[in-house]
Amino acid sequence: MFPYVKDFATMTKSLSRCAEHLRHAVRHLANSSSTPQAKLTNMYKDTLFGSTSEGDFPDGYLRSSYLAIKALVIKADEPQAAVNIAGMSDEQALEVIGRICVLSEAVAYELGRQSNSL
């Protein structure tokens, strides 16, 4: 078997897992009627979004988008997401929510693109 086929299959599996986690996170955010900070805190606590890692994304836009979201939620001086989210303004929290939604759409698009190239 060609090595790139195995790498492609592994990346597709990781990306599929990310897509599932992101869909669940977006659904959780959409179904919540609380403040933007409470939505984010509960989403982070109640979904598998926090278990996603940068290695689950291919190099490029998807990985950099994920890392940008993570940098907004997890800070070097305060690694507790709930503390950082609680300190956000409504606008900052809404920006993070928007980025999560965009990333979810981009991952779904990439998976569709990959499945069409097989």
N, C-alpha and C positions, 0 to 999 in steps of 0.2 A: 504494500500500500504506500502511496505517496505521502510524505510527511505533512505537506500542506493540507491534505484532506483531513488528517487527524486534527491538526491545528484549527482548521475551519470548523470541524464538528464540535470541538471543545469550545471554541469561541461562540458558536451558535447556541450551544447549551447554556453557557454563562449568560449570554445576552437574553435568551428566553427566560431565564430565572429573573434577571433584572427587569424585564418587561412585566413579568407577573407581579413582582414586588412594587413596581412603579404604578401599575394599574390599581393595585390594592390601595396604595397610598393616595392616589388621586381620588378614588372612590370614597375613601375615608374622609378626605378633605371636603369633597363635594357634599357629603351627607351630614356634615357638622354645621351646626347653626351658632357656634360660639365665636368669640373674637378670633382674629387671625392668629394671635399668639397661642391661644388655647387649641385651635385647630392643628397648628404645627406641633405643639407639644404632644397632644394626644395621638396624632399620626405617627410621630417618631416613636412613641412608647408602645402603641397598639399594633403597628405593622412591622414588617421585616425590612423596612427602608434602612434602618440603622445597621443591618447585617450585610448590606451591599458594600462591596469594596471596589477600589479603583481598578483592580486586576480583572474584574468582571466585565469591564468595558474595553473595546478595542482602542488602540491609540487614535488620537484625533479628537474631533468635536465632541463625541459622546463622553469620552473620559474627561476632557477638560470641563465640560458642562457639569458633570457629576462632582468633580473636585471643587468647582466654584460654589456649588450648593453646599457641599460639606464644609468649606471654609467659612461660610456664613453662619453655619449652625454649630460647628465645633471650633473653638479657638484654642490657640496654644496656651494662653494664660488661664483658660477656663474650659476644660474638656467636657463639662456637663452640658449637653444640648439644652436641657430644660432651663438652665440658668441663662444661657445665651439667648434663647428664644424669648424668655420673659423680659429681657432687656431691650427687645426690639420694639420699634414703633410699629403702628399699624401698616404704614407704607413699606417698611423693611420686611415685615412678615408676609405681606401680600406679594412682594417681589420674590421672595423665596418660594412661595406657593406657585406663582407663575412659572418660575424656573423649573420646578418639579413637573408641572404639567407639560411644559415644552419638552423637557427631557423624556418624559413618558411617550409623547408623540414621536419624537425623533428615534427612540429605540424601536418602537413598533414599526416605523417606516423602514428602518435598517433591516429588521427581521424580514419584512415583506420583500425587500430588495434582494436579500440573500436567498430566500426561498424561490424567487423567480429566476435566479441565476443558476439553479441546480439543474 
